[in-house]
Amino acid sequence: MPPAYHVVAAVPLDEAKTRAEIAAGERPGYFLLSLADELGAALYEPRDGEARAPGFLENHLLRPPPRILALADRVAAAAKDEDVVFCIAEGVGLALAANFQRSGKKTRLAVFAHNIVRPRMHLAMIATPWFRRIDRLYAISPRMVETARRRLPSMAARIVAVDEQADEAFFSPGAARPKTRPLIVGVGLEQRDYRTLAAAIDGLDVEVRISAFSKDARQQRESLPDAMPANMSSAFYPWRDLVQLYRDADLVVAPLLPNNYAAGITTLLEAASVGKPVVATRTAGIEGVFSDPEAIAWVPPQDAAALRAEIEALLADKARRDALAARARAAFDARHRKSGRVKEMADDLRSLAAR
């Protein structure tokens, strides 16, 4: 029998609503949906009320939500030996790997890993056979790939670096609205250091708008300054408003706390796709993730003076801003377009089925 493909989300998608919003141009295309369409795959997502208690090792190493374990059970029951399963996160991927390992199923398993350098993942790598049941482990961080290959040398050929993507059709260049002074834009909350940005721009004749919202109050508190400078504001921007915010920007800034994974890459890609220059904090996690590092103006972590100096220098030099933006857009077009990444991933998954 020809193989079937199964694509697994780690969070509820509300597929019908999401597809309708994409079709109406109200949000960017979603990678998993596009991949499922390209492969003709069955799509799975967690369900409310679906739960399974973890086993001993699962509980102590993975600490997975019960509905993720139930999701893994549901996918494992549907997948046949000749099929290929792709999971978008290591939590559900490892739950599936454990399930396949126990059952002896030969289903090919591919997993996209967001952060496999944290301690619990390290312990799961060396203490269980689960990782060895994964046929392809993808990561966008070269550092993560090197770490995983070092920890599991027998799996080195199966651990693959891939490029992150953004929807080029949605995050497209467009006209900026009139403004009275330069506009600096920051987007996202994960591992963001808007406290350092606030110190850097305090007193500058610029406007700073931050698109930063989370239901996690602690994350908001840690990322944002206790008191905003008069020229800085933070708000929630719906998708269409966010695209226009990028278009209006003279400069996009991604200030990051030191971290070991690729926090901030989505902002870099969206800004590059819209055609805007970017200043970003150089961290261990993000280094090497954007395909042309010379297209980004890098600053050290938590260094307000360096960030202020880079912002002032770029705002005074339109030719340099334009050159950075053009170079970033060229790198984006070459390696980070969603349409291209979907086809590459689908081809790689098809190659697993052929083995």
C-alpha positions as CSV (number, residue, x, y, z in Angstrom):
1,M,0.0,0.0,0.0
2,P,1.2,3.6,-0.7
3,P,2.1,5.5,2.5
4,A,-0.3,7.9,4.1
5,Y,0.9,11.1,5.8
6,H,-0.1,12.4,9.2
7,V,0.6,15.9,10.4
8,V,0.3,16.6,14.1
9,A,-0.1,20.0,15.8
10,A,0.8,20.5,19.4
11,V,-1.9,23.2,20.1
12,P,-5.6,23.4,18.9
13,L,-5.8,24.9,15.5
14,D,-9.5,25.5,15.0
15,E,-8.8,24.5,11.4
16,A,-12.0,25.7,9.8
17,K,-11.7,29.2,11.4
18,T,-8.0,29.4,10.6
19,R,-8.5,28.5,7.0
20,A,-11.3,31.0,6.6
21,E,-9.2,33.8,8.1
22,I,-6.2,32.9,5.8
23,A,-8.5,32.9,2.8
24,A,-9.9,36.3,3.8
25,G,-6.3,37.7,4.2
26,E,-6.9,38.3,7.9
27,R,-3.9,36.3,9.0
28,P,-0.7,34.7,7.5
29,G,-0.8,31.2,6.1
30,Y,-0.1,28.5,8.6
31,F,2.8,26.2,7.8
32,L,1.2,23.0,9.1
33,L,-2.0,23.5,7.1
34,S,0.0,24.2,3.9
35,L,2.2,21.1,4.6
36,A,-0.9,18.9,5.2
37,D,-2.4,20.2,1.9
38,E,0.9,19.6,0.0
39,L,1.1,16.0,1.3
40,G,-2.7,15.2,1.2
41,A,-2.1,14.4,4.9
42,A,-4.5,13.8,7.8
43,L,-4.3,16.7,10.3
44,Y,-4.4,16.1,14.0
45,E,-4.8,18.5,16.9
46,P,-5.4,18.2,20.7
47,R,-9.0,17.9,21.7
48,D,-10.7,19.4,24.8
49,G,-11.6,16.7,27.2
50,E,-9.2,14.2,25.7
51,A,-6.6,13.0,28.3
52,R,-4.4,10.1,29.3
53,A,-2.3,9.8,32.5
54,P,1.5,9.6,31.9
55,G,3.6,6.6,32.7
56,F,6.5,6.8,35.1
57,L,9.2,7.9,32.7
58,E,6.8,10.1,30.7
59,N,5.8,11.9,33.9
60,H,9.3,12.4,35.2
61,L,11.1,13.2,32.0
62,L,8.6,14.8,29.6
63,R,5.9,16.1,32.0
64,P,3.5,16.2,29.1
65,P,-0.1,17.5,29.4
66,P,-2.5,14.6,29.5
67,R,-4.2,15.7,26.3
68,I,-0.9,15.6,24.4
69,L,-0.5,11.9,25.5
70,A,-4.0,11.2,24.3
71,L,-3.3,12.9,21.0
72,A,-0.2,10.8,20.6
73,D,-2.2,7.6,21.3
74,R,-4.8,8.7,18.7
75,V,-2.2,9.3,16.0
76,A,-0.4,6.1,16.8
77,A,-3.6,4.1,16.5
78,A,-4.4,5.6,13.0
79,A,-0.9,5.4,11.5
80,K,0.2,2.2,9.7
81,D,3.6,0.7,9.4
82,E,4.2,2.2,5.9
83,D,3.0,5.7,6.9
84,V,4.9,8.9,7.8
85,V,4.1,11.1,10.8
86,F,5.3,14.7,11.2
87,C,5.0,16.4,14.6
88,I,5.5,20.2,15.0
89,A,6.9,20.0,18.6
90,E,9.2,17.7,20.5
91,G,6.7,17.1,23.3
92,V,4.1,15.3,21.2
93,G,6.9,13.9,19.0
94,L,8.6,12.1,22.0
95,A,5.2,10.9,23.2
96,L,4.7,9.3,19.8
97,A,8.2,7.9,19.7
98,A,7.6,6.3,23.1
99,N,4.3,4.9,21.8
100,F,5.9,3.4,18.6
101,Q,8.8,2.0,20.6
102,R,6.5,0.2,23.0
103,S,4.2,-1.1,20.3
104,G,6.9,-2.1,17.8
105,K,5.2,-0.1,15.0
106,K,7.5,0.7,12.0
107,T,5.8,4.0,11.1
108,R,8.3,6.7,10.1
109,L,8.4,9.6,12.5
110,A,9.7,13.1,11.9
111,V,9.8,15.7,14.6
112,F,10.4,19.5,14.5
113,A,12.3,20.5,17.7
114,H,11.9,24.0,19.2
115,N,14.3,23.6,22.1
116,I,16.1,20.3,22.7
117,V,19.0,21.8,24.7
118,R,16.9,22.2,27.9
119,P,17.8,19.8,30.7
120,R,14.7,17.5,30.5
121,M,15.3,17.0,26.8
122,H,18.9,16.2,27.5
123,L,18.0,13.6,30.1
124,A,15.4,12.1,27.8
125,M,18.0,11.8,25.0
126,I,20.5,9.9,27.1
127,A,18.2,7.9,29.4
128,T,15.5,6.5,27.1
129,P,15.3,4.9,23.6
130,W,12.7,7.4,22.5
131,F,14.9,9.8,20.6
132,R,16.4,6.8,18.7
133,R,12.9,5.9,17.5
134,I,12.7,9.3,15.6
135,D,13.7,8.9,11.9
136,R,14.2,12.6,11.3
137,L,14.7,15.4,13.9
138,Y,14.6,18.9,12.5
139,A,15.9,22.1,14.2
140,I,16.4,25.6,13.0
141,S,19.3,26.4,15.3
142,P,22.7,25.1,14.2
143,R,23.7,25.1,17.9
144,M,20.9,22.7,18.7
145,V,21.8,20.5,15.8
146,E,25.4,20.3,16.9
147,T,24.4,19.6,20.5
148,A,21.9,16.9,19.5
149,R,24.5,15.2,17.2
150,R,27.1,15.3,20.0
151,R,24.7,13.7,22.5
152,L,23.4,11.1,20.1
153,P,26.2,10.3,17.7
154,S,24.4,7.2,16.4
155,M,21.6,9.5,15.2
156,A,23.8,12.2,13.7
157,A,22.6,11.6,10.1
158,R,19.0,11.8,11.2
159,I,19.4,15.2,12.9
160,V,18.9,17.9,10.2
161,A,19.1,21.7,10.2
162,V,16.3,23.5,8.4
163,D,15.5,27.1,7.7
164,E,12.7,28.9,9.5
165,Q,10.0,30.5,7.4
166,A,7.4,33.3,7.2
167,D,4.5,33.8,4.8
168,E,5.8,36.1,2.0
169,A,2.3,36.7,0.6
170,F,1.1,38.1,3.9
171,F,4.2,39.9,5.2
172,S,4.7,41.9,2.0
173,P,6.2,45.4,1.3
174,G,3.7,48.3,1.2
175,A,3.3,52.0,1.7
176,A,4.1,53.5,5.1
177,R,1.6,55.9,6.7
178,P,2.7,59.5,7.3
179,K,4.5,60.2,10.6
180,T,6.2,63.1,12.3
181,R,9.3,61.4,13.6
182,P,11.1,58.1,13.1
183,L,9.3,54.9,14.1
184,I,11.0,52.0,15.8
185,V,9.0,48.7,16.0
186,G,9.5,45.7,18.3
187,V,7.4,42.5,18.0
188,G,7.0,39.5,20.3
189,L,7.5,38.7,23.9
190,E,9.5,35.4,24.1
191,Q,12.9,36.2,25.7
192,R,12.4,39.8,24.8
193,D,14.4,42.6,26.6
194,Y,12.3,45.7,26.1
195,R,13.8,47.0,29.4
196,T,17.1,47.5,27.6
197,L,15.3,49.0,24.6
198,A,13.5,51.5,26.9
199,A,16.8,52.6,28.4
200,A,18.3,52.9,24.9
201,I,15.6,55.1,23.4
202,D,14.8,57.2,26.5
203,G,15.0,60.9,25.4
204,L,15.5,60.2,21.7
205,D,13.3,62.0,19.3
206,V,11.7,58.7,18.0
207,E,8.5,56.8,18.6
208,V,8.7,53.2,19.7
209,R,5.7,50.9,19.3
210,I,5.8,47.3,20.7
211,S,3.5,44.6,19.6
212,A,3.7,42.5,22.7
213,F,0.9,40.6,24.3
214,S,0.7,37.4,26.3
215,K,-1.8,35.7,28.6
216,D,1.3,34.9,30.7
217,A,1.5,37.9,33.1
218,R,4.9,36.8,34.3
219,Q,6.3,36.9,30.7
220,Q,4.9,40.4,30.2
221,R,6.3,41.6,33.5
222,E,9.8,40.2,32.8
223,S,10.0,41.6,29.2
224,L,8.5,45.1,29.6
225,P,9.9,48.0,31.7
226,D,8.1,48.8,34.9
227,A,7.4,52.3,33.5
228,M,7.4,53.1,29.8
229,P,9.3,56.1,28.5
230,A,7.1,58.8,27.1
231,N,8.0,57.9,23.6
232,M,7.3,54.1,24.0
233,S,4.0,52.2,24.0
234,S,3.0,48.5,24.0
235,A,-0.3,47.1,22.6
236,F,-1.9,44.1,20.9
237,Y,-2.0,44.5,17.1
238,P,-4.3,42.2,15.0
239,W,-2.5,40.6,12.1
240,R,-3.4,43.2,9.5
241,D,-2.4,46.0,11.8
242,L,0.8,44.2,12.6
243,V,1.8,44.1,8.9
244,Q,1.1,47.8,8.6
245,L,3.1,48.5,11.7
246,Y,6.1,46.8,10.0
247,R,5.5,48.8,6.9
248,D,5.4,52.1,8.9
249,A,8.7,51.3,10.7
250,D,12.0,53.0,9.9
251,L,13.7,50.3,12.0
252,V,12.7,47.0,13.5
253,V,14.4,46.1,16.8
254,A,14.5,42.6,18.3
255,P,16.1,43.1,21.8
256,L,16.7,39.7,23.3
257,L,17.7,38.3,26.7
258,P,20.6,35.7,26.6
259,N,19.1,32.4,25.6
260,N,20.0,29.1,23.9
261,Y,17.2,28.8,21.3
262,A,16.0,30.8,18.4
263,A,13.8,33.3,20.1
264,G,13.3,36.3,17.9
265,I,13.7,34.6,14.5
266,T,10.0,35.2,13.6
267,T,10.4,38.9,14.0
268,L,13.6,39.0,11.9
269,L,11.9,37.0,9.1
270,E,8.7,39.1,9.1
271,A,10.6,42.3,9.0
272,A,12.9,41.0,6.2
273,S,9.9,39.9,4.2
274,V,8.3,43.4,4.5
275,G,11.6,44.9,3.5
276,K,12.7,46.6,6.8
277,P,16.2,46.9,8.4
278,V,16.6,45.0,11.7
279,V,18.7,45.6,14.8
280,A,18.9,42.4,16.9
281,T,20.7,41.1,20.0
282,R,23.2,38.5,19.2
283,T,22.4,35.4,21.3
284,A,23.7,31.9,21.3
285,G,20.3,30.7,20.2
286,I,19.7,32.9,17.2
287,E,23.2,32.9,15.8
288,G,23.3,31.3,12.4
289,V,19.5,30.9,12.2
290,F,19.0,33.8,9.7
291,S,20.7,32.6,6.6
292,D,22.6,35.9,6.0
293,P,23.8,37.2,9.4
294,E,25.5,40.2,7.7
295,A,22.0,41.5,6.8
296,I,21.3,42.2,10.5
297,A,22.8,44.9,12.6
298,W,23.8,43.0,15.8
299,V,24.3,44.3,19.3
300,P,25.5,42.6,22.5
301,P,22.9,41.4,25.1
302,Q,21.6,43.9,27.7
303,D,23.8,46.7,26.5
304,A,21.6,49.8,26.3
305,A,24.5,52.1,25.2
306,A,25.4,49.9,22.3
307,L,21.8,49.5,21.2
308,R,21.3,53.3,21.4
309,A,24.4,53.9,19.4
310,E,23.3,51.5,16.7
311,I,19.8,53.0,16.5
312,E,21.2,56.5,16.2
313,A,23.7,55.5,13.6
314,L,21.1,53.7,11.4
315,L,18.5,56.4,11.7
316,A,21.2,58.9,10.5
317,D,22.1,56.7,7.5
318,K,19.2,55.9,5.2
319,A,21.5,54.4,2.6
320,R,22.8,51.8,5.1
321,R,19.2,51.1,6.3
322,D,18.2,50.5,2.7
323,A,21.2,48.3,2.0
324,L,20.5,46.1,5.1
325,A,16.8,45.9,4.2
326,A,17.6,44.8,0.6
327,R,20.1,42.2,1.7
328,A,17.7,40.8,4.3
329,R,14.9,40.6,1.8
330,A,17.2,38.8,-0.7
331,A,18.2,36.3,2.0
332,F,14.6,35.8,2.9
333,D,13.6,35.2,-0.7
334,A,16.4,32.7,-1.1
335,R,15.9,30.6,2.0
336,H,12.9,31.6,4.2
337,R,9.8,31.8,2.1
338,K,6.9,29.7,3.4
339,S,6.0,28.4,0.0
340,G,9.6,27.1,-0.6
341,R,10.0,25.6,2.9
342,V,6.7,23.7,2.6
343,K,7.8,22.1,-0.6
344,E,11.2,21.2,0.8
345,M,9.7,19.7,3.9
346,A,7.2,17.7,2.0
347,D,9.9,16.3,-0.3
348,D,12.0,15.3,2.7
349,L,9.0,13.5,4.3
350,R,8.3,11.7,1.0
351,S,11.9,10.6,1.0
352,L,11.3,9.0,4.4
353,A,8.4,7.0,3.0
354,A,10.6,5.7,0.2
355,R,13.2,4.2,2.5
